[in-house]
């Protein structure tokens, strides 16, 4: 499209507000977003659907637009604090993207009191010369009430948190235990010593395992059973419970609270493989050879009896000392744990042989007291028990993908694609700048990433190099088109192991049952996709390569389109859950750090930007910003290839991995922002930097690139730009789960198993 036509054309999209009052129209066609100056944002709100026209390009090169029509006002409620200023009631939105306060008429405040957090329903939209008007719909409570951060997050991100009356009624009608009639057409495994292995604070147990030595051909091997709760027996397609489960698509995990995908009677009762009670399950029964390859497998419905509920800590202790006190208490089951450990080591051999990515990164867990306040933030220790369960779950997930493919039935695969060409270039530039002799090819394989990780594991900056390798990868999605799993190096992979908390797993169970019964599973009519679905759809559309000239494009069937929509919905809601969890953790960390204002801590630079350094504290695992204005009285040059800030006068360098001493200077709870001030450690850096300038010592540690651009001049700005939420640097590093194991975020109370 030429420039003239581009200026004349109108585009539809959704407004995405920004903290400074400016915004963008996120275009439906997936092309560049249209920048909206502040005067254009006065008549619209975040999430409104509009038509807009590009009128010029601003000084930053962004297409600047004008709203020509408001197609649909967002129906999402606004959450904020009720304030009274000069006799006028208003609500200041907690989400700063709304950009303006909401006026509340005197009779529309309900029972709310000044300072309380409320949910507002708009009665009048904003106009060029008038603020939006609304009424208080719900009072959430005081800002410091325990759990308030979660109440805000579930509404801010539109997380469904109340089951329908039909769902609750249907749940009440379910039996309290497995009935004898439920045993029909099931394999009886009640005498097999299946056990569950989970975290200490786990509440629902959706998988159990068992292993025994077995002959595979003439060689040594194992029979490995992975039994998964049979949710599909109780949740029928299209039922009220099913509709609510699809709407949620996943359980959402917060510190001290879970918003489950299924009603508690199922998630903690009938479908939880609690010890000492009968439970219905779907079983993946595998024969694994000495090389860790699954030689044969079968799926079947069964009835089981969990013989024990183990914790990871307990199993690790038993495996380390089979004559210790933990082993003595579980003596009859110790041989089966040793069998599981043996098959794990074989599966690990196979993992290494195929070159699956396995980076070691630090993950943390927030420990709260009874009032919901953070007591401490601790690193998660990952032992052989975690890895044992993970490998067993991966094997079952691979078998389920193969079973669906062999059955020629449409289903949802878990697809993880390799890095885009742009990210490949960024990674190559970074590795070169860091002096890493290894690099990646034009068509990189997972083994190349693993080789680089292994070659750099003993370097001081290994953690930063591994993080950069991780950042170069794409996020995994659910889709009916199998394109393999890059991080795990599988040709086909799906999710079978957690139907209590993930809707895609429930769909996979239904498809497997349909194939076993020589039937076809038909998706029900699904609800209209939401905003998260639309955003992800746009992002994925930008990845699709245009067809080659003359190439005939096959039109997908209605059935395939329905599965595509289901996959997009589940993928988008998974991201929504991660965003809500991160928001809550950022809030908690800000409240935690308010108690440490003025205190000094040691830390390491975890991200470098043109406007400053993000530093992660050693003792607390909390990240904050040291703005460039806090780095001293000189100009700093930002080198994106090396990911560092370098002072022009002294040559002092701040890069990923640089150790610093900081003081907590400011905490913005509403903005989820923590600011640090550099207080010491500079003298040593300056001395080394001056030696560099005179041909002396080697450089201070260097960092991770964030784009393929070269050096740029950065002057000290007079005003600090808005920094991202606490715990998330602008490089996009967050603890949301990626399919490569080490990038996974561990939700409170859940293990990482089967989450890839």
Beta strands, then each sheet from edge to edge (+ up, - down):
strand 1: 10-17
strand 2: 23-27
strand 3: 34-36
strand 4: 49-57
strand 5: 63-72
strand 6: 78-85
strand 7: 88-93
strand 8: 102-104
strand 9: 117-124
strand 10: 133-141
strand 11: 187-188
strand 12: 195-198
strand 13: 207-216
strand 14: 219-229
strand 15: 252-254
strand 16: 257-259
strand 17: 278-289
strand 18: 294-305
strand 19: 308-311
strand 20: 364-368
strand 21: 374-379
strand 22: 413-415
strand 23: 477-479
strand 24: 600-609
strand 25: 612-617
strand 26: 623-627
strand 27: 636-639
strand 28: 644-647
strand 29: 653-655
strand 30: 659-668
strand 31: 673-680
strand 32: 712-714
sheet 1: 3+ 2- 1+ 4- 5+
sheet 2: 6+ 7- 8+ 10+ 9- 6+
sheet 3: 11+ 18+ 17- 14+ 13-
sheet 4: 12+ 19+
sheet 5: 15+ 16-
sheet 6: 20+ 21-
sheet 7: 22+ 23-
sheet 8: 24+ 25- 26+ 31+ 30- 24+
sheet 9: 29+ 28- 27+ 32-
end
